[in-house]
Amino acid sequence: MMLQCGKGRLDLSRPHIMGILNVTPDSFSDGGRFIEPSRALDHARQMMAEGADIIDIGGESTRPGAEAVSEEDELARVLPILEILKSETDVPVSVDTSKPGVMRRVIAAGADIINDVRGFQDPQAVEAVADSQVGLCIMHMLGEPRTMQSDPRYREVVREIRGFLMDQAAVLMDAGVDRHRIMIDPGFGFGKTLEHNLTLLRELGAFSASAFPVLVGMSRKSMIGKVIDRPVEERVHGSVAVASLAAWLGASVVRVHDVAATRDALAMIQAVKATAPA
């Protein structure tokens, strides 16, 4: 399986690591730590040195209850980091945004992937990305960040979310997007209870059996805290465990804060899988 992202392609025959770079004051795990551009760049370089295959820059928090950020503020946070990284490295750079105007600007600045937590439901977002070459991640979110965790309900969580992702992939392809540009993300923690999240992880094969690579982001999230009863800063081991499970169950990309630990865990998974009979 492969993913076209910008002018290049990612060979997804092994799971890839997407390192999280939040240039926000209010993200749930590391809000404010990397709002200063020099610190953000140092962190991105560190993650690449530790083995990140992709860097994902976010300029607007999508934690539960997060307030919206203007397009101007989001661009002011993201663009300088993106431009410098693109001048320094061939590692693909993703931008986590749902705003069509931001999408257009970052694509023009060289972004390789657009990661949309709203799943390209805005027709203007589809229009903004359709004629480019960037990779596209369709994520499922029930509602919007300020209210998504108020009372999330599903009749059949796996079927409904998979159906949404397939429908949105069809919308993009109908707009002219090649299927090799598309990834799907069940959206762990975005309008889901703990039971929903655990069910989605257990049944991840329903997503990885599709025609599209699967991206999974569970790093340090409350689903882990609820199980192991640890605060955000003490969820590394739980995060590595769920990233490893996701990779074993077919995830092509794991989006994480703790790159070095995840890299080692994925190396062991690949070593075990390599022993399987041909």
C-alpha positions as CSV (number, residue, x, y, z in Angstrom):
1,M,0.0,0.0,0.0
2,M,1.2,3.5,-0.8
3,L,0.2,7.1,-0.1
4,Q,0.8,9.9,-2.6
5,C,1.7,13.0,-0.6
6,G,2.8,16.1,-2.5
7,K,5.4,15.2,-5.1
8,G,6.5,12.0,-3.3
9,R,5.0,8.7,-2.2
10,L,5.1,6.9,1.1
11,D,5.6,3.1,1.0
12,L,3.3,1.9,3.7
13,S,4.5,-1.7,3.7
14,R,5.5,-1.0,7.3
15,P,3.7,1.3,9.8
16,H,4.8,4.9,9.7
17,I,5.1,7.3,12.7
18,M,3.5,10.7,12.5
19,G,5.1,13.0,15.1
20,I,2.7,15.6,16.7
21,L,3.8,19.2,16.6
22,N,1.2,21.4,18.3
23,V,1.9,25.1,17.9
24,T,-1.0,26.1,20.1
25,P,-1.4,27.5,23.6
26,D,-4.2,25.1,24.6
27,S,-3.7,21.5,23.3
28,F,-4.6,18.9,25.9
29,S,-1.1,17.4,26.2
30,D,1.5,20.0,25.3
31,G,-0.4,23.2,24.9
32,G,2.0,26.2,25.0
33,R,5.2,24.2,25.0
34,F,6.0,24.8,21.3
35,I,4.2,28.0,20.6
36,E,7.5,29.7,20.2
37,P,8.8,29.0,16.7
38,S,12.3,28.1,17.7
39,R,11.1,25.6,20.2
40,A,8.7,24.1,17.7
41,L,11.4,23.7,15.1
42,D,13.8,22.1,17.7
43,H,11.0,19.7,18.7
44,A,10.3,18.8,15.0
45,R,14.0,18.2,14.4
46,Q,14.2,16.0,17.5
47,M,11.2,13.9,16.4
48,M,12.7,13.4,13.0
49,A,16.0,12.3,14.6
50,E,14.1,9.8,16.7
51,G,12.4,8.3,13.7
52,A,9.3,10.3,12.8
53,D,8.3,9.6,9.2
54,I,5.9,12.5,9.0
55,I,5.6,15.7,11.0
56,D,2.0,16.9,11.7
57,I,1.7,20.6,12.5
58,G,-1.5,21.8,14.3
59,G,-2.3,25.5,14.8
60,E,-5.7,25.0,16.4
61,S,-6.5,22.8,19.4
62,T,-9.2,20.2,18.8
63,R,-9.4,19.0,22.4
64,P,-12.9,18.7,23.9
65,G,-14.3,22.2,24.7
66,A,-11.7,23.9,22.5
67,E,-12.5,27.4,21.2
68,A,-12.2,28.2,17.5
69,V,-9.2,30.1,16.2
70,S,-9.3,32.6,13.3
71,E,-7.8,31.7,10.0
72,E,-5.2,34.5,10.4
73,D,-4.1,33.3,13.8
74,E,-3.8,29.7,12.6
75,L,-1.8,30.7,9.6
76,A,0.5,32.8,11.7
77,R,1.3,29.8,13.9
78,V,1.7,27.2,11.1
79,L,3.2,28.9,8.1
80,P,6.6,29.9,9.5
81,I,7.2,26.4,10.8
82,L,6.1,24.7,7.6
83,E,8.2,26.9,5.4
84,I,11.4,26.3,7.4
85,L,10.8,22.6,7.7
86,K,10.2,22.3,3.9
87,S,13.5,24.1,3.3
88,E,15.4,21.8,5.7
89,T,14.1,18.3,5.1
90,D,12.5,15.8,2.7
91,V,10.4,14.3,5.6
92,P,6.7,14.9,4.6
93,V,5.0,17.6,6.5
94,S,1.3,17.4,7.3
95,V,-1.0,20.3,8.5
96,D,-3.9,19.5,10.8
97,T,-6.6,22.0,9.7
98,S,-10.2,22.1,8.7
99,K,-10.2,25.6,7.2
100,P,-10.3,25.8,3.3
101,G,-8.3,29.1,3.4
102,V,-5.6,27.6,5.5
103,M,-5.5,24.5,3.3
104,R,-4.9,26.6,0.2
105,R,-2.1,28.6,1.8
106,V,-0.2,25.7,3.3
107,I,-0.5,23.6,0.1
108,A,1.0,26.6,-1.8
109,A,3.8,26.7,0.9
110,G,4.6,23.0,0.3
111,A,2.5,21.0,2.7
112,D,2.5,17.3,1.8
113,I,-0.6,16.2,3.7
114,I,-3.8,17.8,4.9
115,N,-5.2,16.2,8.0
116,D,-8.9,17.3,8.4
117,V,-10.6,16.4,11.7
118,R,-13.9,17.3,10.1
119,G,-13.4,14.8,7.3
120,F,-13.7,17.2,4.4
121,Q,-17.4,17.7,5.0
122,D,-17.1,21.3,3.9
123,P,-17.5,21.5,0.1
124,Q,-15.0,24.4,0.1
125,A,-12.4,22.1,1.7
126,V,-12.9,19.6,-1.0
127,E,-12.5,22.3,-3.6
128,A,-9.4,23.6,-1.9
129,V,-7.6,20.2,-2.1
130,A,-9.0,18.5,-5.1
131,D,-6.6,19.8,-7.7
132,S,-3.5,19.4,-5.6
133,Q,-1.2,16.4,-5.1
134,V,-1.3,16.4,-1.4
135,G,-2.2,13.4,0.7
136,L,-5.6,13.7,2.5
137,C,-6.6,12.3,5.9
138,I,-10.3,12.0,6.4
139,M,-11.1,11.8,10.1
140,H,-14.4,11.1,11.8
141,M,-15.7,13.4,14.5
142,L,-19.2,13.4,16.0
143,G,-20.3,17.0,16.2
144,E,-17.6,19.6,16.8
145,P,-14.9,20.1,19.5
146,R,-16.8,22.2,21.9
147,T,-19.6,19.7,22.3
148,M,-18.4,16.4,20.9
149,Q,-18.0,14.7,24.3
150,S,-21.3,15.8,25.8
151,D,-23.3,12.6,25.1
152,P,-21.9,10.7,22.1
153,R,-24.2,7.9,20.9
154,Y,-24.1,5.3,18.1
155,R,-26.3,2.4,17.2
156,E,-23.3,0.5,15.7
157,V,-20.2,2.5,16.2
158,V,-17.9,0.6,13.8
159,R,-20.4,0.4,11.0
160,E,-21.5,4.0,11.3
161,I,-17.9,5.4,11.4
162,R,-16.7,3.2,8.6
163,G,-19.7,4.2,6.5
164,F,-18.9,7.9,7.1
165,L,-15.3,7.5,6.1
166,M,-16.1,5.5,2.9
167,D,-18.8,8.1,2.0
168,Q,-16.3,11.0,2.4
169,A,-13.7,9.1,0.4
170,A,-16.2,8.8,-2.4
171,V,-16.9,12.5,-2.2
172,L,-13.2,13.3,-2.7
173,M,-12.8,10.8,-5.5
174,D,-15.9,12.2,-7.2
175,A,-14.2,15.6,-7.1
176,G,-11.2,14.1,-8.9
177,V,-9.0,13.0,-6.1
178,D,-6.9,9.9,-6.8
179,R,-7.6,7.2,-4.2
180,H,-3.9,6.8,-3.5
181,R,-4.0,10.3,-1.9
182,I,-6.5,9.2,0.7
183,M,-6.1,8.0,4.3
184,I,-8.9,7.3,6.8
185,D,-8.9,7.9,10.6
186,P,-11.7,6.6,12.9
187,G,-11.1,9.6,15.2
188,F,-10.4,8.1,18.6
189,G,-11.6,10.4,21.3
190,F,-13.6,12.7,18.9
191,G,-17.1,12.2,20.0
192,K,-16.6,8.7,21.5
193,T,-17.0,7.2,25.0
194,L,-14.3,4.9,26.4
195,E,-16.4,1.9,25.3
196,H,-16.6,3.3,21.7
197,N,-12.9,3.8,21.6
198,L,-12.0,0.4,22.8
199,T,-14.5,-1.2,20.4
200,L,-13.0,0.7,17.5
201,L,-9.5,-0.4,18.4
202,R,-10.5,-4.0,18.8
203,E,-12.3,-3.9,15.4
204,L,-9.7,-1.9,13.6
205,G,-9.4,-4.6,11.0
206,A,-12.8,-3.4,9.6
207,F,-11.0,-0.2,8.6
208,S,-7.6,-1.6,7.6
209,A,-9.4,-4.1,5.3
210,S,-10.6,-1.1,3.2
211,A,-8.9,0.2,0.1
212,F,-7.3,3.0,2.1
213,P,-4.4,3.3,4.6
214,V,-5.6,3.8,8.2
215,L,-4.2,6.6,10.4
216,V,-4.7,6.2,14.2
217,G,-4.2,8.8,16.8
218,M,-4.6,7.8,20.5
219,S,-1.5,9.2,22.0
220,R,-1.9,10.3,25.6
221,K,-5.7,10.7,25.2
222,S,-8.3,10.4,28.0
223,M,-9.2,6.8,26.9
224,I,-5.8,5.8,28.1
225,G,-6.0,7.8,31.3
226,K,-9.3,6.2,32.1
227,V,-7.9,2.7,31.8
228,I,-4.5,3.2,33.5
229,D,-5.6,6.0,35.9
230,R,-2.6,8.3,35.0
231,P,-2.4,12.0,34.2
232,V,-1.5,13.1,30.7
233,E,2.2,13.4,31.3
234,E,2.3,9.7,32.6
235,R,0.6,8.0,29.7
236,V,3.7,7.1,27.6
237,H,3.5,3.4,28.3
238,G,-0.2,3.2,27.6
239,S,0.2,5.3,24.4
240,V,2.9,3.0,23.1
241,A,0.7,0.0,23.9
242,V,-2.3,1.2,21.9
243,A,-0.1,2.4,19.0
244,S,1.4,-1.1,19.0
245,L,-2.0,-2.8,19.0
246,A,-3.1,-0.5,16.2
247,A,-0.1,-1.4,14.1
248,W,-0.6,-5.1,14.7
249,L,-4.2,-4.7,13.6
250,G,-3.3,-3.0,10.3
251,A,-2.8,0.7,11.0
252,S,-0.5,2.3,8.4
253,V,0.3,5.5,10.3
254,V,0.3,6.1,14.1
255,R,0.1,9.7,15.2
256,V,2.1,10.1,18.4
257,H,3.9,12.4,20.9
258,D,6.5,9.8,22.0
259,V,8.4,9.0,18.8
260,A,11.4,7.2,20.1
261,A,9.5,4.8,22.3
262,T,6.9,4.1,19.5
263,R,9.7,3.5,17.0
264,D,11.2,0.8,19.2
265,A,7.8,-0.9,19.7
266,L,7.0,-0.9,16.0
267,A,10.5,-2.3,15.2
268,M,9.6,-5.3,17.4
269,I,6.2,-5.8,15.8
270,Q,7.9,-5.8,12.3
271,A,10.4,-8.3,13.5
272,V,7.7,-10.7,14.7
273,K,5.6,-10.2,11.5
274,A,8.7,-10.9,9.4
275,T,8.8,-14.5,10.8
276,A,5.3,-15.2,9.4
277,P,5.3,-17.9,6.6
278,A,5.1,-16.6,3.1
